[in-house]
Amino acid sequence: MPKIPVPARTNTMNQPIRRALRRQHGVMLLEALIGILIFSVGILAMVGMQAAAFSASADAKSRSEAAAFANQIISEIWMAVDRTSDATLITSLNNFQLNTGGSDCAFSGGMADASNTVLSNWVSEVTDSSTGLLGATASMQQIAVSTADLNRVTVTVCWKAPQDARSRKHQVISYVY
């Protein structure tokens, strides 16, 4: 059988392939670095979202505790007022007033009746550093009573967490009859 001659390969045939390969040097490394960069940005975004979720959770916890404290004192007022006559109802409601002066979580005036243990115990609970609201003080809490307005009781519970620029507040209005 006769042999078919194969053309000899020359360096000129391989030159375009070599040039193309030389242009590809480092592209794979560049692709890997870009992939790592995109992954890192994604991880940082996830960490940021986690921090925001934690902050929102802590804020929601404080708001729910403030609502519970406000509802607690309103319930205590409902139970403790003297309803034997209209005059005694008005007098006993007025004894629950707390810090009726001032505004925007900077109240003044103190307790209307210093012997009111229900009110003093409530203030102690709200301002307790372990079980109360974070950053709450006695002068930040207010209970305003308006007997001329259908015995309206307005409870304002304020607190200020360390990261807060301003005090936060929760206000509940109830009518005691």
Backbone hydrogen bonds in HBPLUS format (Angstrom, degrees):
<---DONOR---> <-ACCEPTOR-->    atom                        ^
c    i                          cat <-CA-CA->   ^        H-A-AA   ^      H-
h    n   atom  resd res      DA  || num        DHA   H-A  angle D-A-AA Bond
n    s   type  num  typ     dist DA aas  dist angle  dist       angle   num
A0013-MET N   A0010-THR O   3.17 MM   3  5.70 147.6  2.28 110.8 118.6     1
A0018-ARG N   A0014-ASN O   3.00 MM   4  6.22 162.2  2.03 158.4 164.0     2
A0019-ARG N   A0015-GLN O   2.91 MM   4  6.09 158.7  1.96 154.3 160.1     3
A0020-ALA N   A0016-PRO O   3.03 MM   4  6.20 158.7  2.08 143.0 148.5     4
A0021-LEU N   A0017-ILE O   2.97 MM   4  6.22 155.9  2.02 148.8 155.5     5
A0022-ARG N   A0018-ARG O   2.91 MM   4  6.13 153.5  1.98 148.2 155.3     6
A0023-ARG N   A0019-ARG O   3.09 MM   4  6.38 148.5  2.20 146.4 154.1     7
A0024-GLN N   A0021-LEU O   3.08 MM   3  5.14 135.5  2.29  97.2 109.7     8
A0025-HIS N   A0022-ARG O   3.32 MM   3  5.45 158.2  2.37 102.8 109.1     9
A0027-VAL N   A0024-GLN O   3.15 MM   3  5.54 167.1  2.16 130.9 134.3    10
A0030-LEU N   A0026-GLY O   2.95 MM   4  6.15 156.0  2.01 146.6 153.2    11
A0031-GLU N   A0027-VAL O   2.90 MM   4  6.15 156.5  1.95 149.8 155.8    12
A0032-ALA N   A0028-MET O   2.98 MM   4  6.22 155.1  2.04 146.0 152.5    13
A0033-LEU N   A0029-LEU O   2.97 MM   4  6.24 158.6  2.01 150.0 155.6    14
A0034-ILE N   A0030-LEU O   3.00 MM   4  6.22 158.0  2.05 149.7 155.4    15
A0035-GLY N   A0031-GLU O   2.98 MM   4  6.17 154.8  2.04 144.9 152.0    16
A0036-ILE N   A0032-ALA O   2.94 MM   4  6.23 155.2  2.01 149.5 155.9    17
A0037-LEU N   A0033-LEU O   2.94 MM   4  6.16 154.1  2.01 145.1 152.4    18
A0038-ILE N   A0034-ILE O   2.98 MM   4  6.24 162.4  2.01 151.7 155.4    19
A0039-PHE N   A0035-GLY O   3.00 MM   4  6.19 160.3  2.04 147.3 153.0    20
A0040-SER N   A0036-ILE O   2.88 MM   4  6.06 157.0  1.93 148.3 154.6    21
A0041-VAL N   A0037-LEU O   2.99 MM   4  6.24 159.3  2.03 152.3 157.3    22
A0042-GLY N   A0038-ILE O   3.07 MM   4  6.28 154.5  2.13 144.7 151.7    23
A0043-ILE N   A0039-PHE O   2.97 MM   4  6.29 153.7  2.04 149.2 156.1    24
A0044-LEU N   A0040-SER O   2.95 MM   4  6.21 162.8  1.98 152.4 156.8    25
A0045-ALA N   A0041-VAL O   2.98 MM   4  6.18 152.2  2.06 145.1 152.7    26
A0046-MET N   A0042-GLY O   3.01 MM   4  6.27 152.3  2.08 144.9 152.3    27
A0047-VAL N   A0043-ILE O   2.97 MM   4  6.30 154.4  2.04 150.9 157.7    28
A0048-GLY N   A0044-LEU O   2.99 MM   4  6.22 157.4  2.04 146.9 152.9    29
A0049-MET N   A0045-ALA O   2.92 MM   4  6.17 155.3  1.99 148.1 154.8    30
A0050-GLN N   A0046-MET O   2.95 MM   4  6.17 151.3  2.04 144.4 152.4    31
A0051-ALA N   A0047-VAL O   3.00 MM   4  6.29 155.6  2.07 148.3 154.3    32
A0052-ALA N   A0048-GLY O   3.01 MM   4  6.25 158.3  2.06 147.9 153.7    33
A0053-ALA N   A0049-MET O   2.92 MM   4  6.11 153.5  1.99 145.5 152.9    34
A0054-PHE N   A0050-GLN O   2.96 MM   4  6.18 154.2  2.03 146.9 153.8    35
A0055-SER N   A0051-ALA O   3.01 MM   4  6.24 159.9  2.05 148.5 153.6    36
A0056-ALA N   A0052-ALA O   2.98 MM   4  6.18 159.9  2.02 147.7 153.0    37
A0057-SER N   A0053-ALA O   2.95 MM   4  6.10 150.4  2.04 143.3 151.5    38
A0058-ALA N   A0054-PHE O   3.00 MM   4  6.26 156.9  2.05 149.6 155.1    39
A0059-ASP N   A0055-SER O   3.00 MM   4  6.23 155.7  2.06 147.4 154.2    40
A0060-ALA N   A0056-ALA O   2.95 MM   4  6.13 156.8  2.00 145.0 151.2    41
A0061-LYS N   A0057-SER O   3.00 MM   4  6.21 151.2  2.08 144.3 152.1    42
A0062-SER N   A0058-ALA O   3.08 MM   4  6.36 157.8  2.13 145.9 151.0    43
A0063-ARG N   A0059-ASP O   2.98 MM   4  6.25 159.8  2.02 150.5 156.1    44
A0064-SER N   A0060-ALA O   2.95 MM   4  6.15 158.4  2.00 148.2 153.7    45
A0065-GLU N   A0061-LYS O   2.97 MM   4  6.18 153.3  2.05 147.6 155.0    46
A0066-ALA N   A0062-SER O   2.93 MM   4  6.14 156.2  1.98 148.2 154.8    47
A0067-ALA N   A0063-ARG O   3.00 MM   4  6.24 156.6  2.06 145.9 152.0    48
A0068-ALA N   A0064-SER O   3.00 MM   4  6.19 151.7  2.08 140.4 148.2    49
A0069-PHE N   A0065-GLU O   2.91 MM   4  6.21 156.1  1.96 150.5 156.5    50
A0070-ALA N   A0066-ALA O   2.97 MM   4  6.19 161.6  2.00 150.6 155.4    51
A0071-ASN N   A0067-ALA O   2.95 MM   4  6.11 165.2  1.97 149.9 154.1    52
A0072-GLN N   A0068-ALA O   2.86 MM   4  5.96 146.4  1.98 141.5 151.5    53
A0073-ILE N   A0069-PHE O   3.13 MM   4  6.42 162.1  2.16 152.9 154.6    54
A0074-ILE N   A0070-ALA O   3.14 MM   4  6.35 157.3  2.19 147.8 154.6    55
A0075-SER N   A0071-ASN O   2.97 MM   4  6.13 157.8  2.02 145.9 151.7    56
A0076-GLU N   A0072-GLN O   2.95 MM   4  6.23 154.8  2.01 146.8 154.4    57
A0077-ILE N   A0073-ILE O   2.84 MM   4  6.04 153.4  1.91 146.5 153.4    58
A0078-TRP N   A0074-ILE O   2.94 MM   4  6.18 163.0  1.97 149.3 153.8    59
A0079-MET N   A0075-SER O   3.01 MM   4  6.28 151.2  2.10 145.0 152.6    60
A0080-ALA N   A0076-GLU O   2.90 MM   4  5.99 145.0  2.02 145.4 155.0    61
A0081-VAL N   A0077-ILE O   3.10 MM   4  5.96 147.3  2.21 158.1 158.4    62
A0089-LEU N   A0085-SER O   2.98 MM   4  6.18 151.7  2.06 148.0 156.3    63
A0090-ILE N   A0086-ASP O   3.03 MM   4  6.25 161.1  2.06 148.6 152.8    64
A0091-THR N   A0087-ALA O   3.01 MM   4  6.22 161.0  2.04 146.1 151.6    65
A0092-SER N   A0088-THR O   2.87 MM   4  5.94 166.4  1.89 146.9 151.0    66
A0093-LEU N   A0089-LEU O   2.91 MM   4  6.01 152.6  1.99 146.0 153.9    67
A0094-ASN N   A0090-ILE O   2.97 MM   4  6.13 161.3  2.01 147.6 152.6    68
A0095-ASN N   A0091-THR O   3.13 MM   4  6.39 133.6  2.35 139.8 151.8    69
A0096-PHE N   A0093-LEU O   2.98 MM   3  5.50 160.8  2.02 114.6 121.0    70
A0097-GLN N   A0094-ASN O   3.25 MM   3  5.53 167.0  2.27 111.4 113.5    71
A0112-ALA N   A0097-GLN O   3.02 MM  15  5.40 159.4  2.07 156.9 151.9    72
A0098-LEU N   A0143-ILE O   2.91 MM  45  4.81 162.3  1.95 134.5 138.1    73
A0143-ILE N   A0098-LEU O   3.02 MM  45  4.81 163.6  2.05 130.2 133.7    74
A0099-ASN N   A0110-GLY O   2.83 MM  11  4.66 161.3  1.87 125.4 131.9    75
A0101-GLY N   A0108-SER O   2.84 MM   7  4.81 152.7  1.92 162.1 155.5    76
A0108-SER N   A0101-GLY O   2.89 MM   7  4.81 152.0  1.97 116.5 118.7    77
A0106-ALA N   A0103-SER O   3.07 MM   3  5.49 148.6  2.17 113.5 123.0    78
A0107-PHE N   A0139-SER O   2.99 MM  32  5.34 143.8  2.13 167.2 168.6    79
A0116-ASN N   A0113-ASP O   3.04 MM   3  5.51 165.0  2.06 120.2 122.6    80
A0120-SER N   A0116-ASN O   3.07 MM   4  6.37 165.4  2.10 151.3 155.9    81
A0121-ASN N   A0117-THR O   2.86 MM   4  5.82 157.7  1.91 144.8 150.6    82
A0122-TRP N   A0118-VAL O   3.10 MM   4  6.24 152.2  2.18 139.2 146.8    83
A0123-VAL N   A0119-LEU O   2.99 MM   4  6.26 162.8  2.02 153.6 157.5    84
A0124-SER N   A0120-SER O   3.04 MM   4  6.20 154.8  2.10 141.4 148.5    85
A0125-GLU N   A0121-ASN O   2.95 MM   4  6.23 151.9  2.03 146.4 153.7    86
A0126-VAL N   A0122-TRP O   2.96 MM   4  6.25 164.3  1.99 156.6 160.0    87
A0127-THR N   A0123-VAL O   3.04 MM   4  6.15 158.4  2.09 149.3 154.7    88
A0128-ASP N   A0124-SER O   2.97 MM   4  5.79 113.9  2.42 137.8 151.1    89
A0133-LEU N   A0126-VAL O   2.92 MM   7  5.78 150.3  2.01 147.7 150.7    90
A0132-GLY N   A0128-ASP O   2.82 MM   4  4.58 139.9  1.98 125.9 134.2    91
A0136-ALA N   A0133-LEU O   3.29 MM   3  5.48 157.2  2.34 128.9 123.7    92
A0140-MET N   A0137-THR O   3.10 MM   3  5.34 156.8  2.16 105.9 113.1    93
A0141-GLN N   A0138-ALA O   3.31 MM   3  5.66 168.9  2.33 111.3 114.4    94
A0142-GLN N   A0156-THR O   2.99 MM  14  5.06 160.6  2.03 150.9 153.0    95
A0156-THR N   A0142-GLN O   2.80 MM  14  5.06 171.0  1.81 153.3 155.8    96
A0144-ALA N   A0154-THR O   2.90 MM  10  5.14 164.4  1.92 150.3 152.5    97
A0154-THR N   A0144-ALA O   2.82 MM  10  5.14 169.5  1.83 157.4 161.0    98
A0146-SER N   A0152-ARG O   2.82 MM   6  5.13 161.0  1.86 153.8 159.4    99
A0149-ASP N   A0146-SER O   3.20 MM   3  5.39 149.8  2.30 101.1 109.8   100
A0152-ARG N   A0146-SER O   3.03 MM   6  5.13 136.5  2.23 146.8 135.5   101
A0176-VAL N   A0151-ASN O   3.08 MM  25  5.51 166.4  2.09 148.1 145.8   102
A0153-VAL N   A0174-SER O   2.68 MM  21  5.22 169.8  1.69 165.1 167.2   103
A0174-SER N   A0153-VAL O   2.86 MM  21  5.22 158.5  1.91 149.1 156.4   104
A0155-VAL N   A0172-VAL O   2.81 MM  17  5.25 166.4  1.83 163.8 164.7   105
A0172-VAL N   A0155-VAL O   2.87 MM  17  5.25 158.1  1.92 150.5 157.8   106
A0157-VAL N   A0170-HIS O   2.84 MM  13  5.24 172.0  1.85 159.8 160.3   107
A0170-HIS N   A0157-VAL O   2.82 MM  13  5.24 149.2  1.91 146.8 157.2   108
A0159-TRP N   A0168-ARG O   2.98 MM   9  5.48 151.8  2.06 147.7 154.1   109
A0168-ARG N   A0159-TRP O   2.76 MM   9  5.48 168.9  1.77 177.0 174.8   110
A0164-ASP N   A0161-ALA O   3.00 MM   3  5.29 157.7  2.05 113.9 121.2   111
